């Protein structure tokens, strides 16, 4: 998880398995530069811009990208601890090219505008912990309401279709809480190598998410599962009891952080599998 400085261990494991080379690692992480994602088949033309979103605590700098014509379901994207950067802009644009109006946020806007990681995804975790630790259940909820509210003010967002949200690493529990904050609006939630989804507190993100009406996709890193093997069982039991559709899978061979293309443990095959499952979720829940 993002509050554990084990990314170097993960990189070494991936290199040993032949899934990433040291040269690729250096290229990917330099200045936040991402590997190119596969192109979208039948991609729609999109419009992209940097936007400012007012919240109860200030003004958040965000990236907004959507189909150039017509309306599309809105999607709110919560980045990992490395924040809003080229890799997540690339991921947001790719999702927009698939037919969605996408807002990628800087979750650390209270402290500083993006970029918030001095060396992109190569930034030491300890350097970023103060930013992450400044966020909590209250900021998650108030931000979620503000960002979803902003999306619903945009002419490119379909008001008659549910909104989706997805989070990576620390963004996973924030995505869960987004559904809890705006339960009548959020129809689909994706968590990718999310950290802190299950806690023993009454306000645990998984318990809050279980009170919604959303559908869920929870993609778990293999090494996160090794550290917390019971978490997937708790998630499955909780969502089954709540009668909420939830696809929960441990991605064999993956290391924490495998989805963003600038990650040192990025795995294109596994990231593409997760991406295809996300599109399947949105295709059902946001139709």
C-alpha positions in Angstrom: 0.0 0.0 0.0 1.1 3.6 -0.4 1.8 4.0 3.2 4.5 1.3 3.0 7.8 2.0 1.3 8.0 -1.3 -0.6 8.1 -0.1 -4.2 11.8 -0.9 -4.6 11.1 -4.4 -3.3 8.3 -4.7 -5.9 10.5 -3.5 -8.7 13.1 -6.1 -7.8 10.5 -8.8 -7.8 9.2 -7.7 -11.2 12.7 -7.5 -12.6 13.5 -11.0 -11.4 10.4 -12.3 -13.1 11.4 -10.6 -16.3 8.3 -8.4 -16.3 10.3 -5.1 -16.3 13.9 -4.3 -17.0 16.1 -1.9 -15.1 16.3 0.2 -18.3 12.5 0.3 -18.6 12.3 1.3 -15.0 14.6 4.2 -15.4 12.9 5.4 -18.6 9.4 5.1 -17.1 10.1 7.0 -13.9 12.1 9.8 -15.3 10.3 13.1 -14.6 6.9 11.3 -14.5 7.1 10.3 -18.1 4.7 7.4 -18.9 5.0 4.5 -21.3 2.5 4.9 -24.2 -0.7 3.1 -23.5 -2.3 1.0 -26.3 -4.5 2.9 -28.6 -8.3 2.8 -28.2 -10.1 1.0 -31.0 -12.6 3.3 -32.7 -11.5 6.2 -30.4 -13.7 9.2 -30.4 -12.3 12.7 -30.8 -11.9 14.4 -27.4 -11.5 17.9 -25.9 -9.2 18.3 -23.0 -8.4 21.2 -20.6 -7.0 22.1 -17.2 -9.9 23.2 -15.0 -10.3 24.7 -11.5 -13.0 23.2 -9.2 -14.2 25.0 -6.2 -14.6 22.9 -3.0 -15.5 23.8 0.6 -11.7 24.0 1.3 -10.4 25.9 -1.7 -9.9 25.4 -5.4 -8.7 22.1 -6.9 -6.6 22.0 -10.1 -7.9 19.1 -12.2 -7.7 17.7 -15.8 -11.0 17.4 -17.7 -11.3 15.5 -20.9 -14.5 14.4 -22.8 -15.8 13.5 -26.2 -15.8 16.5 -28.5 -19.5 16.2 -29.2 -22.6 14.9 -27.5 -22.9 13.8 -23.9 -21.3 10.9 -22.1 -21.4 9.4 -18.5 -19.1 11.2 -16.1 -16.2 9.5 -14.4 -14.2 10.8 -11.4 -10.6 9.5 -11.2 -8.6 9.5 -8.0 -4.9 9.1 -8.6 -2.4 7.2 -6.4 0.0 8.9 -4.0 2.1 10.4 -6.8 -0.9 12.6 -7.8 -2.1 14.2 -10.9 0.7 13.8 -13.5 1.2 12.9 -17.2 0.5 9.2 -16.7 -3.0 9.9 -15.2 -3.7 12.5 -17.9 -2.9 9.8 -20.4 -5.2 7.3 -18.6 -8.0 9.9 -18.4 -7.7 10.8 -22.1 -7.8 7.1 -23.0 -11.0 6.7 -21.0 -12.6 9.7 -22.7 -11.7 8.3 -26.1 -13.7 5.2 -25.0 -16.8 7.5 -24.5 -16.7 9.1 -21.1 -16.4 12.6 -19.6 -13.5 12.3 -17.3 -12.3 14.5 -14.4 -8.9 13.5 -13.0 -8.2 15.4 -9.8 -5.3 16.7 -7.7 -6.3 15.3 -4.3 -3.6 17.4 -2.7 -4.8 20.8 -3.8 -5.1 22.0 -0.3 -1.3 21.8 0.1 0.0 22.5 -3.5 -1.0 22.4 -7.1 0.1 19.5 -9.3 2.7 18.2 -9.9 2.9 17.2 -6.3 5.6 14.5 -6.7 9.0 16.1 -7.5 10.2 13.1 -9.4 7.0 11.7 -10.6 6.4 8.0 -9.8 10.1 7.8 -8.7 9.5 10.2 -5.8 10.3 8.5 -2.4 7.1 7.6 -0.6 8.3 9.2 2.6 8.4 12.6 0.8 4.7 12.2 -0.1 3.3 10.8 3.2 2.6 14.3 4.7 0.3 15.0 1.7 -1.5 11.7 2.0 -1.8 11.9 5.8 -3.5 15.3 5.5 -6.5 13.6 3.9 -9.2 11.8 5.9 -12.8 10.7 5.7 -14.1 14.2 5.9 -12.0 15.5 3.0 -12.8 12.4 1.0 -16.5 13.0 1.4 -16.5 16.8 0.8 -14.3 16.5 -2.2 -16.4 13.8 -3.7 -19.5 15.8 -3.5 -17.8 18.9 -4.9 -16.2 17.0 -7.8 -19.4 15.1 -8.7 -21.4 18.3 -8.5 -18.9 20.0 -10.8 -19.2 17.1 -13.3 -23.0 17.4 -13.3 -22.7 21.1 -14.3 -20.8 20.2 -17.5 -22.7 20.1 -20.7 -20.7 17.0 -21.9 -21.9 14.9 -18.9 -25.1 12.8 -19.4 -27.4 13.7 -16.5 -29.7 10.7 -17.2 -26.9 8.2 -16.7 -25.0 7.2 -13.5 -21.5 8.4 -12.8 -18.5 6.2 -12.3 -15.5 6.6 -10.1 -12.1 4.8 -9.9 -9.2 5.0 -7.6 -5.6 3.7 -7.6 -3.6 2.9 -4.4 -4.8 5.5 -1.8 -7.5 6.5 -4.3 -9.2 3.1 -3.9 -10.8 3.9 -0.5 -11.6 7.5 -1.7 -13.5 6.0 -4.6 -15.4 3.8 -2.1 -16.3 6.9 -0.1 -17.3 8.8 -3.2 -20.0 6.3 -3.7 -21.1 6.7 -0.1 -21.0 10.5 -0.3 -23.2 10.6 -3.4 -25.1 7.3 -3.4 -27.9 8.4 -5.7 -25.4 9.5 -8.4 -22.6 6.9 -8.4 -23.4 3.7 -10.2 -19.9 2.1 -10.6 -16.7 2.0 -8.5 -13.3 0.7 -9.5 -10.4 0.1 -7.1 -7.0 -0.8 -8.4 -4.4 -2.0 -5.9 -6.3 0.1 -3.4 -4.8 0.4 0.0 -6.9 0.7 3.2 -10.2 -0.6 1.8 -10.8 -2.7 4.9 -10.1 -1.5 8.4 -11.5 -2.5 11.8 -13.1 0.9 12.3 -16.8 1.5 11.9 -16.1 4.0 9.2 -14.1 1.6 7.1 -14.4 2.4 3.4 -15.7 -1.1 2.6 -18.5 -0.7 5.2 -19.5 2.7 3.8 -19.4 1.4 0.2 -21.7 -1.5 1.2 -24.5 1.0 2.0 -24.6 2.2 -1.6 -26.3 1.0 -4.8 -23.2 0.8 -6.9 -21.5 -2.0 -8.7 -17.8 -2.7 -7.9 -14.6 -3.8 -9.5 -11.8 -4.5 -7.1 -8.5 -5.5 -8.6 -6.0 -6.6 -5.9 -2.2 -6.8 -6.3 -0.8 -10.2 -5.6 1.8 -8.9 -3.1 -0.9 -6.9 -1.3 -2.9 -10.1 -1.0 0.1 -11.8 0.5 0.3 -9.1 3.1 -3.4 -9.1 3.9 -4.8 -12.4 2.7 -8.1 -12.1 4.5 -9.1 -8.7 2.9 -10.5 -10.3 -0.3 -12.6 -12.6 1.8 -14.0 -9.7 3.9 -14.8 -7.7 0.8 -16.6 -10.7 -0.9 -18.6 -11.4 2.2 -19.5 -7.8 2.8 -20.7 -7.1 -0.7 -22.5 -10.4 -1.0 -24.4 -9.6 2.3 -25.3 -6.2 0.9 -26.4 -7.9 -2.4 -24.2 -5.6 -4.4 -22.5 -6.8 -7.6 -18.8 -7.0 -7.0 -16.0 -8.5 -9.1 -13.1 -9.1 -6.7 -9.9 -10.6 -8.0 -6.3 -11.0 -7.1 -4.2 -10.4 -10.2 -1.7 -13.2 -10.2 1.9 -12.0 -10.7 1.1 -8.3 -10.1 2.8 -6.0 -7.7 1.3 -3.0 -5.9 1.0 -0.2 -8.4 0.9 -2.2 -11.6 -1.7 -0.1 -13.4 -0.3 3.4 -14.0 2.1 3.3 -17.0 4.8 5.3 -15.3 5.0 2.8 -12.4 8.2 0.9 -11.8 6.1 -2.3 -11.6 3.8 -1.5 -14.6 2.6 -4.7 -16.3 0.9 -4.0 -19.6 -0.8 -7.4 -19.8 -2.3 -7.2 -16.3 -3.0 -3.5 -16.6 -4.9 -4.1 -19.9 -6.9 -6.9 -18.2 -7.9 -4.5 -15.4 -8.7 -1.8 -18.0 -11.0 -4.2 -20.0 -12.8 -5.2 -16.8 -13.3 -1.5 -16.0 -14.8 -0.8 -19.4 -17.1 -3.8 -18.9 -18.2 -2.5 -15.5 -18.9 1.0 -16.9 -20.7 -0.5 -19.9 -23.1 -2.3 -17.6 -23.5 0.1 -14.7 -23.5 3.5 -16.6 -25.5 2.4 -19.6 
